[in-house]
Amino acid sequence: MFCYQCQEAAKGEGCTIRGVCGKAPETAGLQDLLIFTLKGVSALSRSLSQEIDDHSRPVARFCARALFATITNANFHNDRIREMIREALSIREELKARGASAEHSAANWNAREAEWENYARAVGIMSEPDEDIRSLKELITYGLKGICAYATHAAVLNHENDEIWAFLLSTLDSLLSEQDMQKLIALTLKTGETAVKTMALLDGANTEHYGNPEITKVNIGVGNRPGILVSGHDLKDFEELLEQTKDSGVDIYTHSEMLPAHYYPRFKKYDHFVGNYGNAWWKQDKEFDSFNGAILMTTNCIVPVRDAYKDRIFTTGVVGYPDIPHIEEVDGKKDFTPLITRALECKAPQEIENGEITGGFAHAQVLSLADKVVDAVKNGDISRFVVMAGCDGRQKGRSYFSDVAETLPDSTVILTAGCAKYRYNKMDLGDIAGIPRVLDAGQCNDSYSLALIALKLKEVFGLDDINELPISYDIAWYEQKAVAVLLALLSLGVKGIRLGPTLPAFLSPNVAKVLVENFNIKPTGEVEEDVQSIMAGN
């Protein structure tokens, strides 16, 4: 086993015995095999056609869903991963049959099949011997995993972009055999550009279906009825569950990255959608216990399941965990009856906090306040914006982000998205001329909103470079969607990003040097020193 795709990589180097996330060596090996098989499937598909058509589009959708399943804390279920490998092999055989009957592509086909066989003996991260080539390939792979997560969420809402599917297949193909460092660096930046397109696609899908997020006060207390706690990121699953639980006597709560569901107008019509329970994903082992009710994991961020709630947790989508019931999609629908039935057998949640938190500051909402924001900047009420988006995690060093939020001057506004917000979104940091000092745009994919806000401010202030704005970036990362967001910011020309609590283990010294020299990426440091540098625009 060797895995270093997340921030918790053992000793800052990589997990070799068992994943800190809980992933077993066999699971890691199966995921490596799945990813390798997807590269071969993509190569064979592109040998038939480099265009996205009715044949290649389903291949791309499958590759996206399968890559999504390999994100940290998504799927611990070996049998479900084996099913995806078998499906990939079945697709491969179908592609071979099509290739054999396409005389016009026979020469190209034979060459690619020989290449596939040549690389078929090498599976896993360490099969690439060159440290720098390996580093770039993994950086691209992890960015691609984030893209696949967001593209899959958009696809279930019938929003797709063939340019994104084409990039997915061509990049998986390139990762199979590309050895040119400069080409891989260029592909890394292209991955960031595609991440921007994908987040824009998902933003359009979500707002078309559910409306533009609105400033919303969210209850963090509990009611006295049985509840279902929904974690993950998938809004379609959430809507289906809300519909199926109307008049059932069950209340619905969000957890972690599902908190932003409260901001969408379409969900506000459901009276039994009552609040948010708990905090970031890593606290679920205790919070799922005290919740008392049924739990639904819709996407990644599941941790090893405790016996205390094992008999009332369900998975769906790409999530998998041994001995946990999984709700499949059948004919485009999911039947949540087993989940609802289990919820009705449970007692009401135990209250762990009370009050309200405010969010809903996605791009449409913030831009509607643009004049107020610009005036506050011009008259000095707002001295700086600090983007503190990304992931939360278990490491004690992540208290850095809470400390930064508390230490920043009262004239600063924090722009956030993702579960990193839980480090400071319940602090009383006040407001500036009626503008809250913490503006929560939503889920990690809603970091796109933060980029749009920055680009709009650049336009309003008549600046030529986004880096001339009074905005600093202090980003927390944990898993691969955060890598996609980081690459997206780099593709937009953002420089001077602080990244923590540690730099990725998958960055070789030479690759890290490229990022520092071209984008001035730096690790987070001491709180007081970093705050001084941030306020100085450094």
C-alpha positions as CSV (number, residue, x, y, z in Angstrom):
1,M,0.0,0.0,0.0
2,F,1.1,3.5,-0.7
3,C,-1.3,6.5,-0.6
4,Y,-0.6,10.2,-0.1
5,Q,-3.6,11.8,-1.7
6,C,-4.9,13.6,1.4
7,Q,-3.5,16.0,3.9
8,E,-3.4,13.3,6.6
9,A,-0.7,11.3,4.8
10,A,1.2,9.4,7.6
11,K,4.3,11.4,8.7
12,G,3.6,13.9,5.9
13,E,4.9,11.2,3.5
14,G,2.3,8.6,2.8
15,C,0.3,5.8,4.3
16,T,1.9,2.4,3.8
17,I,0.3,0.1,6.5
18,R,-3.2,1.5,6.7
19,G,-4.7,4.8,5.7
20,V,-5.1,7.4,8.5
21,C,-8.6,7.7,7.0
22,G,-9.2,4.1,7.8
23,K,-8.6,2.7,4.4
24,A,-7.3,-0.9,4.4
25,P,-4.4,-2.0,2.2
26,E,-6.7,-4.2,0.0
27,T,-9.1,-1.3,-0.5
28,A,-6.2,1.0,-1.5
29,G,-5.0,-1.7,-4.0
30,L,-8.4,-2.1,-5.5
31,Q,-8.7,1.7,-5.9
32,D,-5.3,1.8,-7.6
33,L,-6.4,-1.0,-10.0
34,L,-9.7,0.8,-10.7
35,I,-7.9,4.1,-11.6
36,F,-5.4,2.2,-13.8
37,T,-8.3,0.4,-15.6
38,L,-10.0,3.8,-16.2
39,K,-6.9,5.0,-17.9
40,G,-6.9,2.0,-20.2
41,V,-10.7,2.4,-20.9
42,S,-10.1,6.1,-21.8
43,A,-7.2,5.2,-24.1
44,L,-9.2,2.7,-26.0
45,S,-12.2,5.0,-26.2
46,R,-10.1,7.8,-27.7
47,S,-8.6,5.3,-30.2
48,L,-12.0,5.0,-31.6
49,S,-12.9,8.7,-31.5
50,Q,-11.3,11.7,-29.9
51,E,-14.7,13.5,-30.1
52,I,-17.4,13.1,-27.5
53,D,-20.4,11.3,-29.0
54,D,-23.1,8.9,-28.0
55,H,-20.6,6.1,-27.6
56,S,-17.9,8.0,-25.6
57,R,-20.2,10.1,-23.4
58,P,-21.4,7.1,-21.3
59,V,-17.8,6.0,-21.0
60,A,-16.9,9.5,-19.6
61,R,-19.8,9.5,-17.2
62,F,-18.7,6.1,-15.8
63,C,-15.1,7.2,-15.5
64,A,-16.2,10.3,-13.6
65,R,-18.4,8.3,-11.2
66,A,-15.7,5.7,-10.6
67,L,-12.9,8.3,-10.0
68,F,-15.3,10.1,-7.6
69,A,-15.5,6.9,-5.6
70,T,-11.8,6.9,-5.0
71,I,-11.8,10.3,-3.3
72,T,-10.7,10.1,0.4
73,N,-13.4,8.9,2.8
74,A,-15.9,8.0,0.0
75,N,-15.8,4.2,-0.5
76,F,-14.4,1.6,1.9
77,H,-16.4,-1.2,0.4
78,N,-14.2,-3.6,-1.5
79,D,-17.0,-5.4,-3.2
80,R,-18.5,-2.2,-4.6
81,I,-15.0,-1.2,-5.9
82,R,-14.7,-4.7,-7.5
83,E,-18.1,-4.1,-9.2
84,M,-16.7,-0.9,-10.7
85,I,-13.6,-2.7,-11.9
86,R,-15.7,-5.4,-13.5
87,E,-17.9,-2.7,-15.2
88,A,-14.7,-1.0,-16.5
89,L,-13.5,-4.3,-17.9
90,S,-16.9,-4.9,-19.5
91,I,-16.7,-1.4,-21.1
92,R,-13.2,-2.3,-22.3
93,E,-14.4,-5.4,-24.0
94,E,-17.2,-3.5,-25.7
95,L,-14.6,-1.0,-26.9
96,K,-12.3,-3.7,-28.2
97,A,-15.2,-5.2,-30.1
98,R,-16.0,-1.9,-31.7
99,G,-12.4,-1.3,-32.5
100,A,-12.0,-4.6,-34.2
101,S,-14.9,-3.8,-36.5
102,A,-13.6,-0.3,-37.4
103,E,-11.2,-0.9,-40.2
104,H,-10.4,2.8,-40.6
105,S,-8.9,2.9,-37.1
106,A,-7.2,-0.5,-37.1
107,A,-3.6,0.7,-37.2
108,N,-4.1,3.3,-34.5
109,W,-6.1,0.8,-32.5
110,N,-3.4,-1.9,-32.6
111,A,-0.8,0.7,-31.5
112,R,-2.8,1.8,-28.5
113,E,-3.7,-1.8,-27.5
114,A,0.0,-2.6,-27.5
115,E,0.7,0.4,-25.4
116,W,-2.0,-0.7,-22.9
117,E,-0.5,-4.1,-22.6
118,N,3.0,-2.5,-22.0
119,Y,1.7,-0.6,-19.0
120,A,-0.6,-3.2,-17.7
121,R,2.1,-4.6,-15.4
122,A,2.4,-1.3,-13.5
123,V,-0.4,-0.4,-11.2
124,G,-0.3,2.1,-8.3
125,I,1.3,5.4,-7.4
126,M,4.9,4.1,-7.0
127,S,4.9,2.3,-10.3
128,E,6.1,5.6,-11.8
129,P,9.8,5.6,-10.9
130,D,10.6,9.3,-11.6
131,E,9.7,11.4,-8.5
132,D,8.9,14.6,-10.4
133,I,6.8,12.9,-13.1
134,R,5.0,10.9,-10.4
135,S,4.3,14.1,-8.5
136,L,2.8,15.9,-11.5
137,K,0.8,12.9,-12.5
138,E,-0.7,12.6,-9.0
139,L,-1.4,16.3,-8.8
140,I,-3.3,16.1,-12.1
141,T,-5.0,12.9,-11.0
142,Y,-6.2,14.5,-7.7
143,G,-7.4,17.6,-9.5
144,L,-9.2,15.3,-11.9
145,K,-10.9,13.5,-9.0
146,G,-12.3,16.8,-7.8
147,I,-13.5,17.7,-11.3
148,C,-15.2,14.3,-11.6
149,A,-17.0,14.9,-8.2
150,Y,-18.4,18.2,-9.4
151,A,-19.2,16.9,-12.9
152,T,-21.1,14.0,-11.5
153,H,-23.2,16.2,-9.3
154,A,-24.0,18.4,-12.3
155,A,-24.8,15.3,-14.5
156,V,-27.5,14.0,-12.1
157,L,-29.2,17.4,-12.7
158,N,-28.9,16.8,-16.5
159,H,-26.1,19.4,-16.9
160,E,-23.2,18.2,-18.9
161,N,-20.4,19.7,-20.9
162,D,-18.7,17.6,-23.6
163,E,-15.5,19.7,-23.3
164,I,-15.2,18.5,-19.7
165,W,-15.9,14.8,-20.7
166,A,-13.3,15.1,-23.5
167,F,-10.7,16.5,-21.1
168,L,-11.4,13.7,-18.6
169,L,-10.8,11.0,-21.2
170,S,-7.8,12.6,-22.9
171,T,-6.2,13.3,-19.5
172,L,-6.6,9.8,-18.2
173,D,-5.2,8.6,-21.5
174,S,-2.2,11.0,-21.2
175,L,-1.5,9.9,-17.6
176,L,-1.1,6.3,-18.8
177,S,2.2,7.0,-20.6
178,E,3.2,10.7,-20.7
179,Q,6.8,11.3,-19.5
180,D,7.5,14.9,-20.6
181,M,7.6,17.1,-17.5
182,Q,6.8,20.4,-19.4
183,K,3.8,18.7,-21.0
184,L,2.6,17.6,-17.6
185,I,3.0,21.1,-16.1
186,A,0.9,22.4,-19.0
187,L,-1.7,19.7,-18.3
188,T,-1.7,20.7,-14.6
189,L,-2.8,24.2,-15.6
190,K,-5.3,22.9,-18.0
191,T,-6.7,20.8,-15.2
192,G,-7.2,24.0,-13.3
193,E,-9.0,25.6,-16.3
194,T,-11.3,22.6,-16.5
195,A,-12.0,22.8,-12.8
196,V,-13.3,26.4,-13.3
197,K,-15.5,25.2,-16.1
198,T,-16.8,22.3,-14.0
199,M,-17.6,24.4,-11.0
200,A,-19.4,26.9,-13.2
201,L,-21.4,24.0,-14.7
202,L,-22.4,22.8,-11.3
203,D,-23.2,26.3,-10.1
204,G,-25.5,26.7,-13.1
205,A,-27.1,23.3,-12.4
206,N,-27.8,24.0,-8.8
207,T,-29.1,27.6,-9.2
208,E,-31.3,26.6,-12.1
209,H,-32.9,23.8,-10.1
210,Y,-32.9,25.3,-6.6
211,G,-32.6,29.1,-7.1
212,N,-29.8,31.5,-6.1
213,P,-28.7,31.0,-2.5
214,E,-30.1,33.7,-0.2
215,I,-28.9,35.1,3.1
216,T,-30.3,32.7,5.6
217,K,-30.3,32.2,9.3
218,V,-30.0,28.4,10.1
219,N,-31.2,26.8,13.3
220,I,-28.5,24.7,15.0
221,G,-30.9,23.4,17.7
222,V,-33.2,20.4,17.5
223,G,-36.9,19.6,17.6
224,N,-38.7,16.9,19.5
225,R,-39.5,14.5,16.6
226,P,-37.4,11.7,15.1
227,G,-34.9,12.9,12.6
228,I,-32.8,12.0,9.5
229,L,-29.4,13.6,9.3
230,V,-28.0,14.1,5.8
231,S,-24.3,14.5,5.2
232,G,-22.2,14.8,2.0
233,H,-22.9,17.1,-0.9
234,D,-25.6,15.8,-3.2
235,L,-28.6,18.2,-3.5
236,K,-30.7,15.9,-5.8
237,D,-30.6,13.1,-3.2
238,F,-31.5,15.7,-0.6
239,E,-34.5,16.9,-2.6
240,E,-35.8,13.4,-3.2
241,L,-35.5,12.7,0.5
242,L,-37.4,15.9,1.4
243,E,-40.2,14.9,-1.0
244,Q,-40.5,11.4,0.4
245,T,-40.6,12.5,4.0
246,K,-43.3,15.1,3.7
247,D,-46.0,14.4,6.3
248,S,-44.1,11.4,7.6
249,G,-43.5,12.7,11.1
250,V,-39.7,12.9,10.5
251,D,-37.6,16.0,10.6
252,I,-34.7,16.6,8.3
253,Y,-31.3,18.0,9.4
254,T,-28.1,18.8,7.5
255,H,-24.6,17.9,8.6
256,S,-21.2,19.3,7.5
257,E,-21.2,20.2,3.8
258,M,-24.9,19.8,3.4
259,L,-25.4,23.0,5.5
260,P,-25.7,25.2,2.4
261,A,-28.9,23.4,1.4
262,H,-30.6,25.8,3.8
263,Y,-29.6,28.7,1.5
264,Y,-31.5,27.5,-1.6
265,P,-35.0,29.0,-2.0
266,R,-36.5,25.7,-3.3
267,F,-35.8,23.9,-0.1
268,K,-37.4,26.5,2.1
269,K,-40.9,25.3,1.3
270,Y,-40.4,22.1,3.4
271,D,-41.6,22.7,6.9
272,H,-39.9,19.6,8.2
273,F,-36.5,20.8,7.1
274,V,-35.6,22.2,10.5
275,G,-31.9,22.8,10.9
276,N,-28.2,21.9,10.8
277,Y,-26.8,19.4,13.4
278,G,-23.2,19.4,14.3
279,N,-20.0,20.5,12.6
280,A,-17.4,19.3,10.1
281,W,-17.2,15.7,8.8
282,W,-14.5,14.5,11.2
283,K,-16.7,15.0,14.2
284,Q,-19.4,12.6,12.9
285,D,-18.3,9.7,15.1
286,K,-19.6,11.6,18.2
287,E,-22.3,13.6,16.5
288,F,-23.9,10.7,14.7
289,D,-24.2,9.0,18.0
290,S,-25.9,11.9,19.8
291,F,-28.2,12.6,16.9
292,N,-30.0,9.3,17.8
293,G,-31.8,9.2,14.4
294,A,-31.2,7.7,10.9
295,I,-28.2,9.0,8.9
296,L,-27.7,9.3,5.1
297,M,-24.3,9.7,3.6
298,T,-24.7,11.0,0.0
299,T,-21.1,11.5,-1.0
300,N,-17.6,11.4,0.4
301,C,-16.6,12.3,4.0
302,I,-17.7,9.1,5.8
303,V,-15.4,7.9,8.5
304,P,-15.1,4.4,9.9
305,V,-18.5,3.6,11.3
306,R,-18.9,3.1,15.0
307,D,-21.2,0.4,16.5
308,A,-23.1,3.2,18.3
309,Y,-24.9,4.1,15.1
310,K,-24.1,1.3,12.7
311,D,-27.7,0.1,12.7
312,R,-29.1,3.4,11.5
313,I,-26.7,4.7,8.9
314,F,-27.3,4.3,5.1
315,T,-25.2,5.1,2.1
316,T,-26.0,6.1,-1.4
317,G,-24.3,7.3,-4.6
318,V,-20.6,6.6,-4.7
319,V,-20.4,6.0,-1.0
320,G,-19.7,2.5,0.3
321,Y,-19.0,0.9,3.6
322,P,-19.0,-2.8,4.6
323,D,-22.2,-4.1,6.2
324,I,-24.0,-0.8,5.8
325,P,-27.3,-0.7,3.7
326,H,-26.9,1.1,0.3
327,I,-29.8,2.8,-1.4
328,E,-29.4,2.3,-5.2
329,E,-30.9,4.4,-8.0
330,V,-33.5,2.6,-10.0
331,D,-34.8,4.2,-13.2
332,G,-33.5,7.6,-12.2
333,K,-35.1,7.5,-8.7
334,K,-34.2,6.4,-5.2
335,D,-36.5,4.8,-2.7
336,F,-35.6,6.0,0.8
337,T,-38.3,4.0,2.5
338,P,-35.9,1.8,4.5
339,L,-34.2,5.0,5.8
340,I,-37.5,6.6,6.7
341,T,-38.8,3.5,8.4
342,R,-35.6,3.3,10.5
343,A,-35.8,7.0,11.4
344,L,-39.4,6.5,12.8
345,E,-38.1,3.8,15.1
346,C,-35.6,6.3,16.7
347,K,-35.9,8.9,19.4
348,A,-35.4,12.6,18.8
349,P,-31.9,14.1,18.5
350,Q,-30.0,15.1,21.6
351,E,-29.3,18.8,21.5
352,I,-25.6,19.6,21.4
353,E,-25.9,23.4,20.8
354,N,-28.5,26.0,20.0
355,G,-28.9,29.3,18.3
356,E,-28.4,30.3,14.6
357,I,-25.7,30.7,12.1
358,T,-25.9,32.8,8.9
359,G,-24.9,31.9,5.4
360,G,-26.0,32.2,1.8
361,F,-23.4,34.6,0.5
362,A,-22.9,33.0,-3.0
363,H,-21.9,35.3,-5.9
364,A,-25.5,36.4,-6.8
365,Q,-26.2,37.5,-3.2
366,V,-22.8,39.2,-2.7
367,L,-22.9,41.0,-6.1
368,S,-26.3,42.4,-5.2
369,L,-24.5,44.1,-2.3
370,A,-21.6,45.2,-4.5
371,D,-22.3,48.9,-4.1
372,K,-22.4,48.6,-0.3
373,V,-19.2,46.5,-0.3
374,V,-17.3,48.9,-2.6
375,D,-18.3,51.9,-0.5
376,A,-17.1,50.1,2.6
377,V,-13.7,49.4,0.9
378,K,-13.4,53.0,-0.4
379,N,-14.2,54.6,3.0
380,G,-11.8,52.2,4.8
381,D,-14.4,50.3,6.8
382,I,-13.2,47.1,5.0
383,S,-9.4,47.0,4.8
384,R,-9.1,43.5,3.4
385,F,-10.9,40.3,2.3
386,V,-9.4,37.0,3.4
387,V,-10.4,33.9,1.5
388,M,-10.4,31.0,4.1
389,A,-12.1,28.4,2.1
390,G,-11.5,24.6,1.8
391,C,-11.6,21.6,4.1
392,D,-11.5,21.0,7.8
393,G,-9.8,18.0,9.3
394,R,-8.7,16.3,12.6
395,Q,-5.2,17.7,13.0
396,K,-4.7,19.9,16.0
397,G,-2.7,22.3,13.8
398,R,-6.0,23.3,12.1
399,S,-6.7,25.5,15.2
400,Y,-4.5,27.9,13.2
401,F,-7.5,28.8,11.1
402,S,-9.7,29.6,14.1
403,D,-6.8,31.6,15.6
404,V,-6.4,33.6,12.3
405,A,-10.1,34.4,12.2
406,E,-9.9,35.7,15.8
407,T,-6.7,37.6,15.2
408,L,-7.6,39.4,12.0
409,P,-8.5,43.1,12.5
410,D,-12.2,44.0,12.8
411,S,-11.9,45.7,9.4
412,T,-11.4,42.4,7.6
413,V,-14.1,40.2,5.9
414,I,-13.6,36.4,5.7
415,L,-14.9,34.8,2.5
416,T,-15.4,31.1,2.9
417,A,-16.8,27.9,1.3
418,G,-16.4,24.3,2.2
419,C,-16.3,22.7,5.7
420,A,-13.3,24.9,6.7
421,K,-16.0,27.4,7.8
422,Y,-16.7,25.3,10.9
423,R,-13.4,26.6,12.4
424,Y,-14.9,30.0,12.8
425,N,-18.6,30.3,11.5
426,K,-20.0,30.0,15.0
427,M,-17.7,32.8,16.4
428,D,-19.2,36.2,17.2
429,L,-17.0,38.2,14.8
430,G,-19.5,40.9,14.3
431,D,-20.2,42.9,11.1
432,I,-19.0,45.9,9.1
433,A,-21.7,48.4,8.2
434,G,-24.2,45.6,8.3
435,I,-22.0,43.2,6.3
436,P,-21.2,40.1,8.3
437,R,-17.5,39.5,8.8
438,V,-17.9,35.9,7.7
439,L,-19.5,35.4,4.3
440,D,-20.3,31.8,3.7
441,A,-20.7,31.0,0.0
442,G,-21.6,27.3,0.5
443,Q,-20.0,24.0,-0.3
444,C,-16.4,23.5,-1.5
445,N,-17.6,23.6,-5.1
446,D,-19.0,27.1,-4.3
447,S,-15.4,28.4,-4.1
448,Y,-16.4,29.3,-7.7
449,S,-18.5,32.0,-6.2
450,L,-15.5,33.4,-4.4
451,A,-13.6,33.6,-7.6
452,L,-16.5,35.3,-9.4
453,I,-16.7,37.8,-6.5
454,A,-13.0,38.6,-6.8
455,L,-13.2,39.0,-10.6
456,K,-16.2,41.3,-10.2
457,L,-14.4,43.4,-7.7
458,K,-11.4,43.6,-10.0
459,E,-13.8,45.0,-12.7
460,V,-15.5,47.4,-10.3
461,F,-12.2,48.9,-9.1
462,G,-10.8,49.0,-12.7
463,L,-7.8,46.8,-12.0
464,D,-5.8,44.9,-14.5
465,D,-4.7,42.1,-12.2
466,I,-6.8,40.1,-9.7
467,N,-3.7,40.2,-7.4
468,E,-4.0,44.0,-7.1
469,L,-7.2,43.5,-5.1
470,P,-7.2,43.8,-1.3
471,I,-7.7,40.0,-1.1
472,S,-5.5,37.4,0.5
473,Y,-5.9,33.6,0.3
474,D,-5.4,31.4,3.4
475,I,-6.6,28.0,2.3
476,A,-7.2,24.8,4.3
477,W,-7.0,21.6,2.3
478,Y,-7.7,18.0,3.1
479,E,-8.8,16.0,0.0
480,Q,-8.9,16.0,-3.8
481,K,-11.8,18.4,-4.4
482,A,-9.6,21.0,-2.6
483,V,-6.8,20.2,-5.0
484,A,-9.2,21.0,-7.9
485,V,-10.2,24.3,-6.3
486,L,-6.5,25.2,-5.8
487,L,-5.7,24.4,-9.4
488,A,-8.7,26.5,-10.5
489,L,-7.4,29.5,-8.5
490,L,-4.0,29.1,-10.1
491,S,-5.5,29.0,-13.5
492,L,-7.3,32.3,-12.8
493,G,-3.9,33.8,-12.1
494,V,-4.2,34.0,-8.3
495,K,-0.8,34.3,-6.6
496,G,0.4,34.3,-3.0
497,I,-1.9,31.5,-1.7
498,R,-1.1,30.2,1.8
499,L,-1.9,26.5,2.0
500,G,-2.1,24.5,5.2
501,P,-2.0,23.0,7.7
502,T,0.8,21.2,5.7
503,L,1.8,21.2,2.1
504,P,0.8,18.1,0.1
505,A,3.0,15.1,0.5
506,F,2.6,14.4,-3.2
507,L,4.5,17.6,-4.2
508,S,8.1,16.7,-4.9
509,P,10.7,19.3,-4.1
510,N,11.0,20.3,-7.8
511,V,7.3,20.4,-8.4
512,A,6.8,22.5,-5.2
513,K,9.6,24.8,-6.5
514,V,7.7,25.3,-9.8
515,L,4.6,26.3,-7.9
516,V,6.5,28.7,-5.6
517,E,8.3,30.3,-8.5
518,N,5.3,30.8,-10.7
519,F,2.5,31.3,-8.1
520,N,4.2,32.2,-4.8
521,I,2.4,29.4,-3.0
522,K,3.6,29.2,0.6
523,P,2.8,27.1,3.7
524,T,0.8,28.5,6.6
525,G,3.1,29.7,9.4
526,E,2.7,31.3,12.8
527,V,-0.6,33.1,13.3
528,E,0.7,36.5,14.3
529,E,3.3,36.6,11.5
530,D,0.8,35.4,8.9
531,V,-1.9,37.9,9.9
532,Q,0.7,40.7,9.7
533,S,1.8,39.6,6.2
534,I,-1.9,39.2,5.1
535,M,-2.7,42.7,6.2
536,A,0.4,44.0,4.3
537,G,-0.8,42.2,1.2
538,N,2.0,39.6,1.3
